Amino acid sequence: MPATPACADARSAGLDVALVDHDALARCDASGGVAKVPRDAGEAIYRGWMLRNEAYAPYARFAAALAERGVHLRTTATHYRQAHELPSW
């Protein structure tokens, strides 16, 4: 898969890049969505399509699935919701 400009920029800045399966995340398959993310990668930034954030939110499940792999999102589910839902502004 060819790298996007954002991916290439991240790599040139010395950051590791991993692919998540957005479709799996949207289907509430968080484990499948993060299957290609290396274990114990430390802190991560999600740069992708927005995820729904209602009760039992895909983003929260995504964060939990990554945490099980030793990866922690810089943006918590609470902060993600506050930043993406206009009433929370």
PyMOL commands that set and color helices and strands:
alter all, ss='L'
color gray80, all
select helices_A, chain A and resi 5-12+22-26+30-33+58-68+77-84+86-88
alter helices_A, ss='H'
color red, helices_A
select strands_A, chain A and resi 42-44+71-73
alter strands_A, ss='S'
color yellow, strands_A
deselect
rebuild
show_as cartoon
